[in-house]
Amino acid sequence: MRGDTLGFPMETERIGPVLSAFEIFDLVREDLALVEKAIDVESVASVETVTTISRYLQQSGGKRLRPALLLLCARFSGKAGDMAIQLGAVVEMIHAATLVHDDVIDMAQSRRGRPSANVQWGNHTCVLAGDWLYMQAFQSALRERNFHVLELLISLTQMMVEGELIQLDRIGRIDISEADCMEVADRKTACLFTACAKLGAVSGGADTPTEEKLGEFAWNLGMAFQMIDDMLDYASQEETLGKPVGGDLKEGKVTLPLIYALEKATPAERQMVATVLNDRNYEAVPFAAIHNMIERHGGIQRTRERAQQFTDRARQLVAEFPESPYQRALCTLTDLVTERDR
């Protein structure tokens, strides 16, 4: 895992006028439309059920943040041609595959406001559909005949699987540390952001130092994204989040807001958390009691502040590049991550 973000001097004076979210996505709007078409083409399987599940996932209203990051890094580096479009589809398909497998493992009931795929088609079918999506993504990437691209994607997939295994090993445990949480965030989320930025840099013809720096920027962005995700599980509303709030603890996961709160919790409060971890529901201990405890001990606020440290580092890295619309767009992405509500 990368080093802490504390102690870095801020150098944001080289960043020009901040762009709005609309302006950011407008820079790559046409490219994203082509990515959508590529995903649609790549999602057609010889087995109709796989095609149906793939398109169900595609139509679920995802933010397409990862392909947008890839495309912005490609344009920042020079151009967003056919390679960037194809790899944008690849990373979104890999992301979809991980969501399908995660929902099976977590026994999720909903995703983005709709029944999760495993609820619609069952666990066995969805595991195989997720496997197919992974292989189809690699089949698509293979057409680029670029060993570095394949190296990035293979390393990414291994990291994400390792992250899921580490998280599974810690399910139900209350003695999870901040470092444990950071390790999972690194492997399950930040590594995908890193790969998106590096693949964009490769697509745009960037040199190795630029690729590495964009990767470091995206890693910090991904770490912040996961922390805000963990925070929203306690701080958001179900209608906004698109899935039940408090789901992490009910699935046996102790995440950063709760870790921080447990540092100050009383024995009785720790017992409340242990009860939910053991029961895997909020029948004996209502979610409101857990939420109030986390709020009272500053868990949500501390998580937001920790995420801000990572976005501050990401902005510092962007400020070291020459000023341009794409530099400003990458900078504004950090605000979109920390200020989102879902």
Contacts in CASP RR format, 6 or more apart in sequence:
PFRMAT RR
TARGET T0000
AUTHOR 0000-0000-0000
METHOD contacts of the structure
MODEL  1
MRGDTLGFPMETERIGPVLSAFEIFDLVREDLALVEKAIDVESVASVETV
TTISRYLQQSGGKRLRPALLLLCARFSGKAGDMAIQLGAVVEMIHAATLV
HDDVIDMAQSRRGRPSANVQWGNHTCVLAGDWLYMQAFQSALRERNFHVL
ELLISLTQMMVEGELIQLDRIGRIDISEADCMEVADRKTACLFTACAKLG
AVSGGADTPTEEKLGEFAWNLGMAFQMIDDMLDYASQEETLGKPVGGDLK
EGKVTLPLIYALEKATPAERQMVATVLNDRNYEAVPFAAIHNMIERHGGI
QRTRERAQQFTDRARQLVAEFPESPYQRALCTLTDLVTERDR
1 182 0 8 1.000
1 183 0 8 1.000
1 186 0 8 1.000
2 186 0 8 1.000
2 216 0 8 1.000
2 219 0 8 1.000
2 220 0 8 1.000
2 223 0 8 1.000
4 309 0 8 1.000
5 220 0 8 1.000
5 309 0 8 1.000
5 310 0 8 1.000
5 312 0 8 1.000
5 313 0 8 1.000
6 309 0 8 1.000
8 312 0 8 1.000
8 313 0 8 1.000
8 316 0 8 1.000
9 316 0 8 1.000
10 312 0 8 1.000
10 315 0 8 1.000
10 316 0 8 1.000
11 316 0 8 1.000
11 319 0 8 1.000
11 320 0 8 1.000
12 315 0 8 1.000
12 316 0 8 1.000
12 319 0 8 1.000
12 331 0 8 1.000
13 319 0 8 1.000
14 319 0 8 1.000
14 320 0 8 1.000
14 321 0 8 1.000
14 322 0 8 1.000
14 323 0 8 1.000
15 315 0 8 1.000
15 318 0 8 1.000
15 319 0 8 1.000
15 323 0 8 1.000
15 327 0 8 1.000
15 328 0 8 1.000
15 331 0 8 1.000
16 323 0 8 1.000
16 327 0 8 1.000
16 328 0 8 1.000
17 328 0 8 1.000
18 328 0 8 1.000
18 331 0 8 1.000
18 332 0 8 1.000
18 335 0 8 1.000
19 27 0 8 1.000
19 325 0 8 1.000
19 328 0 8 1.000
19 329 0 8 1.000
19 332 0 8 1.000
20 332 0 8 1.000
21 332 0 8 1.000
21 336 0 8 1.000
23 329 0 8 1.000
23 332 0 8 1.000
24 68 0 8 1.000
24 72 0 8 1.000
24 329 0 8 1.000
24 332 0 8 1.000
24 333 0 8 1.000
24 336 0 8 1.000
25 32 0 8 1.000
25 68 0 8 1.000
27 72 0 8 1.000
27 75 0 8 1.000
27 325 0 8 1.000
27 326 0 8 1.000
27 329 0 8 1.000
28 68 0 8 1.000
28 71 0 8 1.000
28 72 0 8 1.000
28 75 0 8 1.000
28 80 0 8 1.000
31 71 0 8 1.000
31 75 0 8 1.000
31 80 0 8 1.000
31 81 0 8 1.000
31 84 0 8 1.000
31 85 0 8 1.000
32 64 0 8 1.000
32 67 0 8 1.000
32 68 0 8 1.000
32 71 0 8 1.000
34 85 0 8 1.000
35 64 0 8 1.000
35 67 0 8 1.000
35 71 0 8 1.000
35 85 0 8 1.000
35 88 0 8 1.000
35 89 0 8 1.000
35 92 0 8 1.000
36 58 0 8 1.000
36 64 0 8 1.000
38 85 0 8 1.000
38 86 0 8 1.000
38 88 0 8 1.000
38 89 0 8 1.000
38 140 0 8 1.000
39 58 0 8 1.000
39 89 0 8 1.000
39 92 0 8 1.000
39 93 0 8 1.000
40 55 0 8 1.000
40 58 0 8 1.000
42 89 0 8 1.000
42 93 0 8 1.000
42 136 0 8 1.000
42 137 0 8 1.000
42 140 0 8 1.000
43 51 0 8 1.000
43 54 0 8 1.000
43 55 0 8 1.000
43 58 0 8 1.000
43 93 0 8 1.000
43 136 0 8 1.000
44 51 0 8 1.000
44 54 0 8 1.000
45 51 0 8 1.000
45 54 0 8 1.000
45 132 0 8 1.000
45 136 0 8 1.000
47 132 0 8 1.000
49 121 0 8 1.000
49 125 0 8 1.000
49 129 0 8 1.000
50 128 0 8 1.000
50 129 0 8 1.000
50 132 0 8 1.000
53 100 0 8 1.000
53 117 0 8 1.000
53 120 0 8 1.000
53 121 0 8 1.000
53 125 0 8 1.000
53 126 0 8 1.000
53 129 0 8 1.000
54 96 0 8 1.000
54 129 0 8 1.000
54 132 0 8 1.000
54 133 0 8 1.000
56 117 0 8 1.000
56 120 0 8 1.000
57 96 0 8 1.000
57 99 0 8 1.000
57 100 0 8 1.000
57 117 0 8 1.000
58 96 0 8 1.000
60 111 0 8 1.000
60 112 0 8 1.000
60 114 0 8 1.000
61 112 0 8 1.000
62 112 0 8 1.000
64 92 0 8 1.000
65 225 0 8 1.000
65 333 0 8 1.000
65 336 0 8 1.000
66 88 0 8 1.000
66 91 0 8 1.000
66 92 0 8 1.000
66 95 0 8 1.000
66 192 0 8 1.000
66 193 0 8 1.000
66 196 0 8 1.000
67 88 0 8 1.000
67 89 0 8 1.000
67 91 0 8 1.000
67 92 0 8 1.000
67 196 0 8 1.000
69 193 0 8 1.000
69 196 0 8 1.000
69 197 0 8 1.000
69 218 0 8 1.000
69 221 0 8 1.000
69 333 0 8 1.000
70 84 0 8 1.000
70 87 0 8 1.000
70 88 0 8 1.000
70 91 0 8 1.000
70 196 0 8 1.000
70 197 0 8 1.000
70 199 0 8 1.000
70 200 0 8 1.000
70 203 0 8 1.000
71 80 0 8 1.000
71 84 0 8 1.000
71 85 0 8 1.000
71 88 0 8 1.000
71 200 0 8 1.000
72 326 0 8 1.000
72 329 0 8 1.000
72 330 0 8 1.000
72 333 0 8 1.000
73 196 0 8 1.000
73 197 0 8 1.000
73 198 0 8 1.000
73 199 0 8 1.000
73 200 0 8 1.000
73 201 0 8 1.000
73 204 0 8 1.000
73 206 0 8 1.000
73 214 0 8 1.000
73 218 0 8 1.000
73 330 0 8 1.000
74 80 0 8 1.000
74 81 0 8 1.000
74 84 0 8 1.000
74 200 0 8 1.000
74 201 0 8 1.000
74 203 0 8 1.000
74 204 0 8 1.000
75 204 0 8 1.000
75 326 0 8 1.000
76 201 0 8 1.000
76 214 0 8 1.000
76 321 0 8 1.000
76 324 0 8 1.000
76 326 0 8 1.000
76 327 0 8 1.000
76 330 0 8 1.000
77 200 0 8 1.000
77 201 0 8 1.000
77 203 0 8 1.000
77 204 0 8 1.000
77 205 0 8 1.000
77 206 0 8 1.000
77 210 0 8 1.000
77 211 0 8 1.000
77 214 0 8 1.000
78 204 0 8 1.000
78 205 0 8 1.000
78 206 0 8 1.000
79 203 0 8 1.000
79 204 0 8 1.000
79 205 0 8 1.000
80 200 0 8 1.000
80 203 0 8 1.000
80 204 0 8 1.000
81 203 0 8 1.000
81 204 0 8 1.000
83 144 0 8 1.000
83 146 0 8 1.000
83 202 0 8 1.000
83 203 0 8 1.000
83 204 0 8 1.000
84 199 0 8 1.000
84 200 0 8 1.000
84 203 0 8 1.000
84 204 0 8 1.000
86 140 0 8 1.000
86 141 0 8 1.000
86 143 0 8 1.000
86 144 0 8 1.000
87 141 0 8 1.000
87 144 0 8 1.000
87 149 0 8 1.000
87 199 0 8 1.000
87 200 0 8 1.000
87 203 0 8 1.000
88 196 0 8 1.000
88 199 0 8 1.000
89 137 0 8 1.000
89 140 0 8 1.000
90 137 0 8 1.000
90 138 0 8 1.000
90 140 0 8 1.000
90 141 0 8 1.000
90 153 0 8 1.000
90 199 0 8 1.000
91 137 0 8 1.000
91 192 0 8 1.000
91 195 0 8 1.000
91 196 0 8 1.000
91 199 0 8 1.000
93 133 0 8 1.000
93 134 0 8 1.000
93 136 0 8 1.000
93 137 0 8 1.000
93 140 0 8 1.000
94 133 0 8 1.000
94 134 0 8 1.000
94 137 0 8 1.000
94 153 0 8 1.000
94 156 0 8 1.000
94 157 0 8 1.000
94 192 0 8 1.000
95 192 0 8 1.000
96 130 0 8 1.000
96 133 0 8 1.000
97 130 0 8 1.000
97 131 0 8 1.000
97 133 0 8 1.000
97 134 0 8 1.000
97 137 0 8 1.000
98 160 0 8 1.000
98 164 0 8 1.000
98 188 0 8 1.000
98 192 0 8 1.000
99 111 0 8 1.000
100 117 0 8 1.000
100 118 0 8 1.000
100 126 0 8 1.000
100 127 0 8 1.000
100 129 0 8 1.000
100 130 0 8 1.000
100 133 0 8 1.000
101 126 0 8 1.000
101 127 0 8 1.000
101 130 0 8 1.000
101 164 0 8 1.000
102 108 0 8 1.000
102 164 0 8 1.000
103 111 0 8 1.000
103 116 0 8 1.000
103 117 0 8 1.000
103 118 0 8 1.000
103 126 0 8 1.000
104 118 0 8 1.000
104 123 0 8 1.000
104 126 0 8 1.000
104 127 0 8 1.000
105 164 0 8 1.000
105 168 0 8 1.000
106 251 0 8 1.000
107 118 0 8 1.000
107 251 0 8 1.000
108 116 0 8 1.000
108 118 0 8 1.000
108 119 0 8 1.000
108 243 0 8 1.000
109 115 0 8 1.000
109 116 0 8 1.000
109 119 0 8 1.000
109 243 0 8 1.000
109 244 0 8 1.000
110 116 0 8 1.000
110 119 0 8 1.000
110 242 0 8 1.000
110 243 0 8 1.000
110 244 0 8 1.000
111 117 0 8 1.000
111 242 0 8 1.000
111 243 0 8 1.000
112 242 0 8 1.000
112 243 0 8 1.000
113 242 0 8 1.000
113 243 0 8 1.000
117 126 0 8 1.000
117 129 0 8 1.000
118 126 0 8 1.000
121 129 0 8 1.000
134 157 0 8 1.000
137 153 0 8 1.000
138 150 0 8 1.000
138 153 0 8 1.000
141 149 0 8 1.000
141 150 0 8 1.000
141 153 0 8 1.000
142 150 0 8 1.000
146 202 0 8 1.000
148 202 0 8 1.000
149 199 0 8 1.000
149 202 0 8 1.000
152 195 0 8 1.000
152 198 0 8 1.000
152 199 0 8 1.000
152 202 0 8 1.000
153 195 0 8 1.000
153 199 0 8 1.000
155 191 0 8 1.000
155 195 0 8 1.000
156 191 0 8 1.000
156 192 0 8 1.000
156 194 0 8 1.000
156 195 0 8 1.000
159 186 0 8 1.000
159 187 0 8 1.000
159 191 0 8 1.000
160 187 0 8 1.000
160 188 0 8 1.000
160 191 0 8 1.000
160 192 0 8 1.000
162 187 0 8 1.000
163 183 0 8 1.000
163 184 0 8 1.000
163 187 0 8 1.000
163 188 0 8 1.000
164 188 0 8 1.000
166 183 0 8 1.000
166 184 0 8 1.000
166 187 0 8 1.000
167 184 0 8 1.000
167 188 0 8 1.000
167 253 0 8 1.000
170 176 0 8 1.000
170 180 0 8 1.000
170 184 0 8 1.000
170 253 0 8 1.000
170 254 0 8 1.000
171 251 0 8 1.000
171 252 0 8 1.000
171 253 0 8 1.000
172 252 0 8 1.000
172 253 0 8 1.000
172 254 0 8 1.000
172 277 0 8 1.000
172 278 0 8 1.000
173 254 0 8 1.000
173 277 0 8 1.000
174 254 0 8 1.000
174 262 0 8 1.000
174 270 0 8 1.000
174 273 0 8 1.000
174 274 0 8 1.000
174 277 0 8 1.000
176 254 0 8 1.000
176 259 0 8 1.000
177 259 0 8 1.000
178 256 0 8 1.000
178 259 0 8 1.000
178 260 0 8 1.000
181 230 0 8 1.000
181 254 0 8 1.000
181 255 0 8 1.000
181 256 0 8 1.000
181 259 0 8 1.000
182 223 0 8 1.000
185 222 0 8 1.000
185 223 0 8 1.000
185 226 0 8 1.000
185 227 0 8 1.000
186 219 0 8 1.000
186 223 0 8 1.000
188 226 0 8 1.000
189 222 0 8 1.000
189 223 0 8 1.000
189 225 0 8 1.000
189 226 0 8 1.000
189 229 0 8 1.000
190 218 0 8 1.000
190 219 0 8 1.000
190 220 0 8 1.000
190 221 0 8 1.000
190 222 0 8 1.000
190 223 0 8 1.000
190 225 0 8 1.000
190 226 0 8 1.000
191 219 0 8 1.000
192 222 0 8 1.000
193 215 0 8 1.000
193 218 0 8 1.000
193 219 0 8 1.000
193 221 0 8 1.000
193 222 0 8 1.000
193 225 0 8 1.000
194 215 0 8 1.000
194 216 0 8 1.000
194 218 0 8 1.000
194 219 0 8 1.000
194 222 0 8 1.000
196 218 0 8 1.000
197 214 0 8 1.000
197 215 0 8 1.000
197 217 0 8 1.000
197 218 0 8 1.000
198 211 0 8 1.000
198 212 0 8 1.000
198 214 0 8 1.000
198 215 0 8 1.000
198 218 0 8 1.000
200 206 0 8 1.000
200 214 0 8 1.000
201 210 0 8 1.000
201 211 0 8 1.000
201 214 0 8 1.000
201 215 0 8 1.000
202 211 0 8 1.000
206 214 0 8 1.000
213 317 0 8 1.000
213 320 0 8 1.000
213 321 0 8 1.000
216 317 0 8 1.000
217 314 0 8 1.000
217 317 0 8 1.000
217 318 0 8 1.000
217 330 0 8 1.000
218 314 0 8 1.000
220 310 0 8 1.000
220 311 0 8 1.000
220 313 0 8 1.000
220 314 0 8 1.000
220 317 0 8 1.000
221 310 0 8 1.000
221 311 0 8 1.000
221 314 0 8 1.000
221 333 0 8 1.000
221 334 0 8 1.000
221 337 0 8 1.000
222 310 0 8 1.000
222 337 0 8 1.000
223 307 0 8 1.000
223 310 0 8 1.000
224 307 0 8 1.000
224 308 0 8 1.000
224 310 0 8 1.000
224 311 0 8 1.000
224 314 0 8 1.000
224 334 0 8 1.000
224 337 0 8 1.000
224 338 0 8 1.000
225 337 0 8 1.000
227 256 0 8 1.000
227 303 0 8 1.000
227 304 0 8 1.000
227 306 0 8 1.000
227 307 0 8 1.000
227 310 0 8 1.000
228 303 0 8 1.000
228 304 0 8 1.000
228 307 0 8 1.000
228 337 0 8 1.000
228 338 0 8 1.000
228 340 0 8 1.000
230 248 0 8 1.000
230 255 0 8 1.000
230 256 0 8 1.000
230 257 0 8 1.000
230 303 0 8 1.000
231 256 0 8 1.000
231 257 0 8 1.000
231 300 0 8 1.000
231 303 0 8 1.000
231 304 0 8 1.000
231 307 0 8 1.000
232 241 0 8 1.000
232 340 0 8 1.000
232 341 0 8 1.000
232 342 0 8 1.000
233 241 0 8 1.000
233 245 0 8 1.000
233 246 0 8 1.000
233 247 0 8 1.000
233 248 0 8 1.000
233 255 0 8 1.000
233 257 0 8 1.000
234 245 0 8 1.000
234 246 0 8 1.000
234 257 0 8 1.000
234 258 0 8 1.000
234 290 0 8 1.000
234 291 0 8 1.000
234 294 0 8 1.000
234 300 0 8 1.000
235 257 0 8 1.000
235 300 0 8 1.000
236 245 0 8 1.000
236 341 0 8 1.000
236 342 0 8 1.000
237 245 0 8 1.000
238 244 0 8 1.000
238 245 0 8 1.000
240 341 0 8 1.000
240 342 0 8 1.000
241 342 0 8 1.000
242 342 0 8 1.000
244 250 0 8 1.000
245 287 0 8 1.000
246 282 0 8 1.000
246 287 0 8 1.000
246 290 0 8 1.000
246 291 0 8 1.000
247 253 0 8 1.000
248 254 0 8 1.000
248 255 0 8 1.000
249 255 0 8 1.000
249 258 0 8 1.000
249 273 0 8 1.000
249 276 0 8 1.000
249 277 0 8 1.000
249 290 0 8 1.000
250 276 0 8 1.000
250 280 0 8 1.000
250 281 0 8 1.000
250 282 0 8 1.000
251 280 0 8 1.000
252 276 0 8 1.000
252 277 0 8 1.000
252 280 0 8 1.000
254 262 0 8 1.000
254 273 0 8 1.000
254 277 0 8 1.000
256 299 0 8 1.000
256 302 0 8 1.000
256 303 0 8 1.000
256 306 0 8 1.000
257 294 0 8 1.000
257 299 0 8 1.000
257 300 0 8 1.000
257 302 0 8 1.000
257 303 0 8 1.000
258 273 0 8 1.000
258 290 0 8 1.000
258 294 0 8 1.000
258 299 0 8 1.000
260 297 0 8 1.000
260 298 0 8 1.000
260 299 0 8 1.000
260 302 0 8 1.000
260 303 0 8 1.000
261 269 0 8 1.000
261 293 0 8 1.000
261 294 0 8 1.000
261 296 0 8 1.000
261 297 0 8 1.000
261 298 0 8 1.000
261 299 0 8 1.000
262 269 0 8 1.000
262 270 0 8 1.000
262 273 0 8 1.000
262 297 0 8 1.000
263 297 0 8 1.000
264 297 0 8 1.000
264 298 0 8 1.000
265 273 0 8 1.000
265 293 0 8 1.000
265 297 0 8 1.000
269 293 0 8 1.000
272 285 0 8 1.000
272 289 0 8 1.000
272 290 0 8 1.000
272 293 0 8 1.000
273 290 0 8 1.000
273 293 0 8 1.000
275 284 0 8 1.000
275 285 0 8 1.000
276 282 0 8 1.000
276 284 0 8 1.000
276 285 0 8 1.000
276 290 0 8 1.000
279 285 0 8 1.000
282 290 0 8 1.000
294 300 0 8 1.000
304 338 0 8 1.000
307 337 0 8 1.000
307 338 0 8 1.000
308 338 0 8 1.000
311 334 0 8 1.000
311 335 0 8 1.000
311 337 0 8 1.000
311 338 0 8 1.000
314 334 0 8 1.000
315 331 0 8 1.000
315 334 0 8 1.000
318 327 0 8 1.000
318 330 0 8 1.000
318 331 0 8 1.000
318 334 0 8 1.000
319 331 0 8 1.000
321 327 0 8 1.000
END
